[in-house]
């Protein structure tokens, strides 16, 4: 089974997205490379995690995968056929099958529509309300844990967790095949987070959904994802099966992200040595030369400043873009 | 050594059309210098309101009633005239707010905002205060601090803004630092940086720290004492080690097991079903009863008192009565 022949449910090939920004009114426009050569795919019925800090381009990637934005370069393949340029009827059909759950449950629901209106809208847009819309809506609400009496209320009457349930129900209304989840739990309390994650998992099992799950928090991703891509400054720096990423990270950035996860146990937490990254993610307006991670990397060598490392296979299904870390490891633990 | 801060029977209630809302009920604790107290609870548990009540930042009397005692070095803050209170606020007790985006003034430079408390409380001249501000900004880890003084908040990233907030809070060398969800809006990597910074600064300045959060995980290696709040009251209070070794209230156990662990892949996360109760009409018995997996008949009738489990470990749950 080679990767070339496999047909992914949704695939990105060498995706690039540029934005232009001006500094000051008379400034020269500069190009921001929000995505710089992203290639990845997600198989049917599985979950792909995309992890990275704010500003790494993960949300842009999610939006492009649902065609909410168009890529500057590259292809998006849905069931093996190119979709990045589709329009009209075909796009409407695509939207029906590929849905998104947004990050902020406070900003992504129209405050002037009742929960019922919000959930009714997708059925009306796609002309399915007249048949059995009402019945399907009630079933959907029930599945997502929204009670019937809530349908006549407005979003402001609900807590964050309840609103996120509405966001999930809205995305699932028309039985999509793929759902892009953009940080669906980062605005929620831990106890509510667990409820929503479990709900997403149950729905996947029941409906056979494919998820693209975007998050900055590794511990959340672990529970859902089969494969994980780690992004840094518009590039994928590591891409592997979830278990491999956790047990054997091959990029210093992944290593640092993993070590930043707080452990809910004071004794373990005190014992382990944490790698604390200094500074923020660099500005994509003026990215560092060479490896984008080298200014924050503890293994950085002179060679990292010069060449931009490419994703290379470490083991089957495990690719990483760091030539230095594996060498270092070998030296430390022979 | 007497405690720096000692709170007894603190009660905060807001008035509303549908009757009073009890945001905080009978909260008591004391805090020593150089100690860290973590206050953990879900949104709406009263943890932030309690912090605001210490600084007396809540709306005035007809809208909001604060009862009980908040003793700061033996003086009840609730009885202080507003002029006296202003001298303490920002000088001896400082606060870092949750949202670094909204809690900084967007039309003042970072430098001016950090210098302001120095000019007000320490009587420094503008030039001196700005010099001091540069030092503080450097201390909290902002590169090129001197040139950053003239920046506006929107030119800072979330992590940098939170650092600036911390610099501002530390400017007058406070005895107590209250950090209200200081890392909730931040990425995991930046969260680790900020917590590490607070820990370092505590050692350096010998402050007492009150850390408010909804995630028990992040305070595991930071705090000495912890209070778990639910529906406005403390349901469990203990030293950190004792609490993690033997979490005694079902709610605490639920919170602990809801944290996704990076080390094990469970099929399902444990979650606490339901939501916190409506504070306007709290259930009669134990407020946690409707969500409690171990609920008994009496829990619906009577509110459990707090039981002492030894070593200052307190928990409010009927299950603990016999022990």
Interface residues (C-beta under 8 A of the other chain):
Chain A: X53 X54 X55 X159 X160 X161 X162 X189 X190 X191 X192 X193 X194 X195 X197 X198 X201 X216 X217 X218 X219 X220 X222 X223 X242 X243 X246 X256 X257 X258 X260 X261 X262 X263 X264 X265 X266 X267 X269 X270 X274 X276 X277 X278 X279 X280
Chain B: X42 X43 X44 X141 X143 X157 X158 X159 X160 X187 X188 X189 X190 X191 X192 X193 X195 X196 X214 X215 X216 X217 X218 X220 X221 X240 X241 X244 X254 X255 X256 X258 X259 X260 X261 X262 X263 X265 X266 X267 X268 X269 X270 X271 X272 X273 X275
